[in-house]
């Protein structure tokens, strides 16, 4: 099944891009974890939960920020600066805004059909997070 994508993703509100990007992020995290870890389902779920929360998404963004193009940075900023009106009570406001920016970026790339770029950024982010966790365990 082919998914219809708008000709110009920037014509959509930033929070709509974030809505789509949240699902894209979740799918990539779960797929990459399933590919790389051989864990029972509960353990896989707990690993994914650490990465798909606002703090985990903010951490992922910080890992890839330097690798983004100007166009990608603009898509991120548009989402980060959008005001949703609410912030989950368990999330830090700064992390939540950065996470929304990352989600907007991923939604933007998804709608442009740049799946390879999404995969590249997600692999980079998860690799860097994994390396930083290993360093902190030492």
N, C-alpha and C positions, 0 to 999 in steps of 0.2 A: 504494500500500500504506500503510495506516494503522499507525503504530507505537503499541503499547500502552504507556502511561506510568503509573507508580504514582500512586495518588491523593495520597500524601504523600511527596514526595522526601526529607523529613527522616527518614523511617523507614529510609532506606538509610544504610549507613556512609559517612562523609565520603570515604574513599578510593575507594569505588565511584562516588560523584559525580565525583571527580577523574578516575577512569578514563574515564568518559563525557565529561567536560569537556575532557580532553586531545584527544579526537577532534573535538569541536565546535570547539575553538580552531584546530586544524590545518586543518580544513575552511574556516573563515572566513578564515584567513590566506591560504591558497592561492587561494580564490575572489577575495578582494579584490586580491591581487597580480595574478592573471590578468586581472581587470577593468581595472586601472590601469596595468599595465606591459606593454609590447610587447617582450619579451625572448626570446632563445632558451631552450629548456627548461632547460638546465644553469644558466643565469643565474637563471631563476625559482626553481629548486630551491635555489640558494645563498642567495637572498634569503629564501626561506621558512625555511631552516635557521637563519638568524640570529635569526628571530623565534620559532621553536617550541622552542628550547632553554630551559632553566631561566632563564638570564639574560635572554633576550628576553621570556619570559612575566612575569618579575618587573618588567621595565621597562614592559611593557604595563599591569600592575596599577597601578604608580605613576602612570601617566598618567590612569587612570580612578578612582582611589581617592576623590577628592573628589566624583565624580558618583554614587557609590553611595548607595542608600537604606539605612536601618537594617537592613532585612531582608537586603539583599544583603551588607552588611558582616558580618552574623552568619553567613551561608553561607560567606563568604570565611574568616572567623576559624576556623570549624569545620574547614575543610580545612587551613588553615595550621597549626593546632595538632595535627592528626592525626599519628601517628608511623607511618611506613611501615617502619621498621627498617633501611632502607638509603638511601644517598644516592649517586647516580652519582659516580664519582671525578673527573669533569671539571666537576662543578657545585659552586658555593659553597653551603654549608648554608642560609644565609639566603635566597639566591635560590631554592633548591629548595623551601623551605617556602612562600615567597610564591607561587611558581609553582603549587604544589599547592593553595594557597588559591584562586587564580584559576581553576584547573581545576574545583575543587569548586563555585565560584560558577557557572561556565558549565554544569556538569552539572545543577545545581539549576534554573537558569533554563530549560534545555532540557527537563527533565522536567516543568516547569510549563507548557510550551508557549509560553514568552515569547520567541519567535524574534525579534520586532521589537526587543526590549530588548537581546538579544544582539548583533544587528546594529548597534544604536546604540552600544553600548559598544565593540565591536570597531572600528568606523569611527573613533570618537574616539581610541582607543588608537593605531591605526596612523597616523592623521593626526598626532598629537602626536609619535610616534616619528619619522616622516618629517620633520617640521618641525625637531626637535632635531638630526637628522642633517645637514640642510641648513645649520643654524646652525654646527655644528661643522666643516663643510667650508670655511666662510668664513675 
